[in-house]
Amino acid sequence: MVDRTDKRDLILTAALGLFAERGFHGTAVPLLADEAGVGAGTIYRYFANKEAIVNALYLKWKWELGRAIMTDFPVSAPAREQFRHFWQKSASFACENPLAFKFLELHHHAPYLDKDARLLEDQVLAPAFQFFATTSANKITKPLSTELLGSLVWGALVGLVKSAWDGRIALTADVIDAAEQCCWEAIRA
């Protein structure tokens, strides 16, 4: 017999794959139930609705991404080393958790994310914004808004990962390092 936690995990695992590949609106609850190997009614024993499922996944994987980036973060190191750490940890997360990375990218601006998901998003972004505010003020990076600097860096990383998913490049250590160097050159003062 599958216990309650296992069924919840089965639902979340199936939802991650479906939401990453089909999106929120393209994933019907009966399809999710089939993919999870549970009855459609079973889903509602664990989650109030589809929005609750996507929010549970978002909270789990956004927290994991933030944890991956901040683990062993070189707080007292020079900005260049901190940037490299951020890049390498983010790229590693994308390589190790491709469905989660794709899911987060598809859903991070979604209107169905709840207050907790948006709060966690802000918490995960806060260190990056603080980094860019500090480096810009200290003339280490270009004197641009934190949002702009963050968007340039994150957009480059996401573009790199998507090119790998499309088979246009291989995400080797050399490619990741070269892209990181190019990105740093683009934003440094």
C-alpha positions in Angstrom: 0.0 0.0 0.0 1.3 3.5 -0.9 1.2 5.8 2.0 0.0 9.4 2.0 3.5 11.0 1.7 4.3 8.7 -1.2 1.2 9.6 -3.1 1.8 13.3 -2.6 5.3 12.8 -3.9 4.1 10.9 -6.9 1.7 13.7 -7.7 4.4 16.4 -7.3 6.9 14.4 -9.4 4.3 13.9 -12.2 3.3 17.5 -12.0 6.9 18.7 -12.3 7.3 16.9 -15.6 4.0 17.9 -17.0 4.2 21.6 -15.9 7.7 21.8 -17.3 6.8 20.3 -20.7 3.1 21.3 -21.2 2.8 24.4 -18.9 0.2 25.1 -16.3 -2.7 25.6 -18.6 -1.7 22.6 -20.8 -1.8 20.2 -17.8 -5.3 18.9 -16.9 -5.8 17.3 -13.5 -7.0 14.0 -15.1 -3.7 13.9 -17.1 -1.8 14.6 -14.0 -3.6 11.8 -12.2 -2.8 9.4 -15.0 0.9 10.4 -15.0 1.1 10.0 -11.2 -0.8 6.7 -11.2 -3.5 7.9 -8.9 -7.2 8.6 -9.2 -8.2 12.2 -10.1 -10.0 12.4 -6.8 -6.9 11.4 -4.9 -5.2 14.6 -6.1 -7.8 16.7 -4.2 -7.0 14.8 -0.9 -3.5 16.4 -1.1 -4.1 19.7 -2.9 -7.0 22.0 -3.0 -6.6 22.7 -6.7 -4.0 22.8 -9.5 -2.8 26.2 -8.3 -1.9 24.6 -5.0 0.2 22.0 -6.8 2.1 24.5 -8.9 2.8 26.6 -5.8 4.0 23.6 -3.8 6.4 22.8 -6.6 7.5 26.4 -7.0 8.2 26.7 -3.3 10.2 23.4 -3.3 12.3 24.1 -6.4 12.9 27.8 -5.8 14.1 27.0 -2.3 16.4 24.3 -3.7 17.8 26.8 -6.3 18.4 29.4 -3.6 20.0 26.8 -1.4 22.3 25.6 -4.2 23.5 29.1 -4.9 24.0 30.1 -1.3 25.7 26.9 -0.1 29.3 27.8 0.6 28.9 31.2 -0.8 32.2 33.1 -0.5 30.7 36.1 1.3 34.1 37.7 2.1 35.7 37.0 -1.3 36.1 39.6 -4.0 33.1 40.4 -6.2 34.6 38.5 -9.2 34.8 35.3 -7.2 31.3 35.8 -5.8 30.0 36.2 -9.4 31.8 33.1 -10.5 30.3 31.1 -7.6 26.8 32.3 -8.5 27.2 31.4 -12.1 28.7 28.0 -11.5 26.1 27.0 -8.9 23.2 28.2 -11.1 24.6 26.3 -14.1 25.1 23.2 -12.0 21.6 23.4 -10.7 20.2 23.7 -14.3 22.3 20.7 -15.4 21.4 18.5 -12.4 17.7 19.5 -12.3 16.7 20.2 -15.9 13.0 19.8 -15.3 13.0 21.9 -12.2 15.0 24.6 -13.9 12.6 24.6 -16.9 9.6 24.6 -14.5 10.9 27.6 -12.6 11.6 29.5 -15.8 8.1 28.8 -17.2 6.3 29.8 -14.0 8.3 32.6 -12.2 6.0 35.4 -13.5 2.8 33.4 -13.5 -0.3 35.1 -12.0 -1.3 31.9 -10.2 1.7 32.0 -7.9 0.6 32.8 -4.4 1.9 35.2 -1.8 4.3 32.6 -0.3 5.8 31.8 -3.7 6.3 35.5 -4.5 7.9 36.1 -1.1 10.3 33.3 -1.6 11.1 34.6 -5.1 12.0 37.9 -3.5 14.1 36.2 -0.8 16.1 34.2 -3.4 16.7 37.3 -5.6 17.6 39.6 -2.6 21.3 38.5 -2.4 21.8 39.0 -6.2 20.2 42.4 -6.0 22.4 43.3 -3.0 25.5 42.1 -4.9 24.7 44.3 -7.9 23.8 47.3 -5.8 27.1 47.0 -3.9 29.3 46.3 -7.0 27.6 49.1 -9.0 28.1 51.6 -6.1 31.7 50.5 -5.8 32.3 50.9 -9.6 33.0 47.2 -10.0 30.1 46.6 -12.3 28.5 49.1 -14.7 26.3 51.8 -13.1 23.0 50.2 -14.1 20.0 49.2 -12.1 20.2 46.0 -10.1 17.2 44.7 -12.1 19.0 45.4 -15.4 22.3 43.8 -14.3 20.4 40.8 -12.9 18.3 40.4 -16.0 21.4 40.5 -18.3 23.2 37.8 -16.2 20.2 35.5 -15.7 19.0 35.9 -19.3 22.5 34.9 -20.5 22.5 31.8 -18.2 19.0 30.8 -19.3 19.8 31.3 -22.9 22.9 29.1 -22.5 20.9 26.3 -20.8 18.1 26.5 -23.5 20.7 26.2 -26.3 22.0 23.1 -24.6 18.5 21.7 -24.3 18.0 22.4 -28.0 21.2 20.5 -28.8 23.0 23.5 -30.2 25.8 23.4 -27.7 27.1 21.0 -25.0 27.2 22.4 -21.5 30.7 21.4 -20.8 32.8 22.9 -18.0 34.7 24.9 -20.7 31.6 26.3 -22.2 30.1 27.2 -18.8 33.4 28.9 -17.9 33.7 30.8 -21.2 30.1 32.0 -20.9 30.7 33.1 -17.3 33.8 35.1 -18.4 31.9 36.7 -21.2 29.0 37.7 -18.9 31.3 39.2 -16.4 33.1 41.2 -19.1 29.7 42.4 -20.2 28.7 43.8 -16.8 32.0 44.9 -15.2 32.8 48.5 -15.1 
